[in-house]
Amino acid sequence: MTGTDTLTETPRLSWGTALPAIGVSLSAFLLFALMLPGWGHGLLVVSLAAAWWRDRELGKDLTLIGLGVAIVSTTSVEADVHWDRFFTIGIVLALAVATPLLVDRFVYRRRAIRFPWRTGKKWSPIERSYLVLVPLLGWLILPFYFITSGAYLNWPYITDGSMLARFFVGVNFVGTWDELFFICTCFALLRRHFPVWAANLLQATIFVSFLWELGYREWGPFLTAPFALLQGWIFTKTGSLTYVLIVHLLFDVMVFLAIVHAHNPGWIPIFLV
């Protein structure tokens, strides 16, 4: 692997490079899903040390991912719209994206992390149709998931307009952050060293672990894991942050409506459950 900013060939998979990356992803599972900070941080440090020992460029890229993971781990990201948690979570997540980006630009002096808002390519009819399908699937699936599993109780009970507004902003902010960190940072950096399928599995492990702590529990991973993998695959095909972000936010509109509906069944009578 060279130190170029973009991929020039499909990287070959080897256990020497895969094991440190697997360790970084599993550290996120320990930190966010199992909430074991000692074990999680320990595995993260060991994995980064192994990455640097194995390959300098791998060490650089996994360190950027590790920085983001470590920053997020400094606070609970369980859904909460009280003012102090609203700002604390927002600041921590912003730092988790900004810090790897700044290190990449000003310490490593390269542009491995990018946010491709515009690609100059038109969306295909299938891609446009998918933008209609996503909220429809969300409308069908999400209320059933949140209500039958009881997972909606992992999100705050909305009692007034101020909380409702903060919840709406929070859902959309976290959805945007997901694409900036998991796709444009973690996935993009992992693709420099691994085939797309392997990089996608590694980023999805971190993605789903974070979403578990956020509140997608019970059988939530059966929804979040395919979604995370699909977002990585779509980004590979389109190269467009704009497209994957629109997909995510359309889905999150239904997340917002479904959770509010689950807590307050009479407010939004548009769902089947």
N, C-alpha and C positions, 0 to 999 in steps of 0.2 A: 504493500500500500504506500502510495506516494503522499506527499503533503499538499497535493492540489486541492482546490476548493470544490471541484465537481468530479463526478464519477466519469472515468474514461473507459472502464471495462467492468464486467460483472465480477465482484470479488469472490474468491473461493473460500469455502467454509472449512475451517480447521478447528480442532478442539483447543489448540493453544490460544487462539483469539476468542473462541466462543465462550470458554469457561469464565473469563473475567466479565464479559458482557452479561452472561447469565447471572453471575453473582450480583451485578449492579441491579438487574431487573428484580431478582429475588429479594434484594435488600429493600426495595420499595414494597414488595409484598409483606415483608416482616414489619416495616414501619407503618404502612397505611392500613393493610387488611388485618394483620394480627396485632398491630399496635405494640410491638416489642422493640422499643428504641435501642436498648443495649445491643441486642443481637443484630438488629437492622443496621445500625451505624458501624458495628464491628465488621459485618460482612461487606459493607460498602467500602470501608477503608482497605480491607484485605484484597477485595476485587480490583480496586484502583491501583494498588501497589503491584498486583500481578499484571495488570494491563501495561503499566509503565515498564515493567521488567521484560515483558514479551515484545512490545512494539511501541515506540515513542508516539507515533500518530494515534494508535489505539488508545494509549494513555491520555493523550490530550482530549480526544473526543469523549471518552467515557468520563473523564474528569468534569467536563462541561455538564453532562447529564447528571453526574453525581452531585455537582453543586446545586442544581435545581432541585433534585430530590431532597438533599440535606436541608435546603432553605424551607421547602414546604413542610418538612418534618418538625420545624421549630414551633408549630402551633397546630391545634386541632382544626381540621377542615370540615368537621361535621356541620351540616347546614344550620345556620343561625342568622337571624336578621336583626338581632339587637344591635344598637348602634356601635358599641365597642367591638363586637365580633365582626360586624359588617366591614368596618374599616381595617381591622387587624388582618382578617383573611385576605382582603383586597390588596393590602400593602405587601403581605408575604408572597402572594401569588405573582404580583407584578415584579417583585425582586427575583423570583425564581426564573422568570423569563429574561429580565434585563441583565442579570449578572452573567449568565453564560454568553449572552450576546456581546456584552462589553469585553469580556475576557477574550472571546474569539477575535474581536476587532482590534483591541488595543494591546493585548498581551501576546496573543498568537500572531497578530497582524495578518489576518486572512478574512475570508468571507464564507466560511463553511455553513454558518447559520444565516438563512435568508427568509424573507417573507414575501413570496411571489404573488402579489395582489393582482397583477396584470400579466397575462401570458401572450396576448395578441391572437389567441386562438378562439374561434367561435365554439360555443357549446353545441354538441351534436343533438339530434332529436331525442336520442335515448337519454342523454344527460339532462335535457330539459324535462323529459317525462318523469325522470327520477325525482325531480324537485316537487312534483305533484304527488308522487307515490309516498315520499317520506312522511309528510304530515298525515296522510291518510292512514298509513300503517301505525303511526303514533296514536292517532285517534282511536284505532281499533284495539291496540295492544296495551298501551300505557295505563288506562284506567283499570283494566282487568288486573294487571300486575300490581299496581299500587294498592288497590282495595282488597283483592283476595289474599295477598301476601301480608298485608298490614304494613308494607314498607313506607306508606305515606306518613306514618307516625314518626319516621326518621327526619321529617321536615317540619318546620315550625308551623304551629296553628295560627292562621292569619285572623286577626281580630279587628283591624282597622285599615283605613286607606293608606296610611304611612307604611305599615308593615307590608301591605300588598305591593306598593311601589318598590320598596327595598327588595322584596322577594323577586319581583320581575327583573329588576336591574341585576341582582345577584345571579340569577339563573343565566342570563345572557352574558354577563361578565365571565362567569366560570366556563360557559360554553365556548366563548372566544378564546379564553386562556388555554383550554384543552387543545385547541388546534395549534396555537402558537408554541406550546411547550411539547406536547406529545408527538405532534406530526412534524412541525417545522424545526423543532430542536432535536428531540430524541430520535425520531424515525429518520430524519435527514442525516444525522450524524452516524447512526448505526448503518445506514445504507452505504456509507463510505468503506465499510469493512466486511459487510455480509450480504448475501443474496437477499432480494426483496422479501421473500417469504420468511427468512430467519429474522431480519430486521423488524418485520411487521409483528411477529410473535413476541419479540423482546419488548417493543414499545407497547404492545397491547397488554402485556403483563403489568407494566407500570401504570398504564391508563386505567385498567380495571381495578387495580389495587387502590388507586386514588378514589375512584368512583365508589368503591365499597365504603371507605371511610366517610365520603360525602353523604351517603345515605342509600345507595343502590344495593341493598342487602337482601336477605332471604334468597330468592332465586334470581336476583338481579343480574349476576354475572352471565346468565344465559341470554340476557339482552345486551349487556354492555360489552361482552367479549366479541360477539359478531359485529357490533357497531364499531368498536375500535379497529378491528381487522379490516372492515370494509372501508373505513375512513382512510387508513393507510394505503389500501389498494387503489382507491379512487384518486388519492393524491399522486400515486405513482403514474396513473394513466393520464391525468389532466395536468399535473404540475401546477395546479391553481389553488392557492390558499383561499381565494375568494369563493371558489365553488364549494370546497369542503366546508368552509365556514357557513355558507348559506344553508347547506344540507344540515349542518349541526344546529343552527339556530332555528330552522323550521321545525326540527324535531323537538328542540327545547321549548318552543311555544306550546307544544302539546304536553310536554313535561309540566310546565307551569300551570296550564289549565287543568290537567288531570289531578295534580296535587291539591290545587285549590278546590276542585270539585270533590275530591275524596274527603277533605276536611269539612267542606260546606256544600252538601249535596244539592241544595236548592239554588245555589248561586249561578251555576253554569249548566243548565239542563240540555246539554248537547251530546252527552255520551250514552252508550248503551248499557253501561254498568253503573 
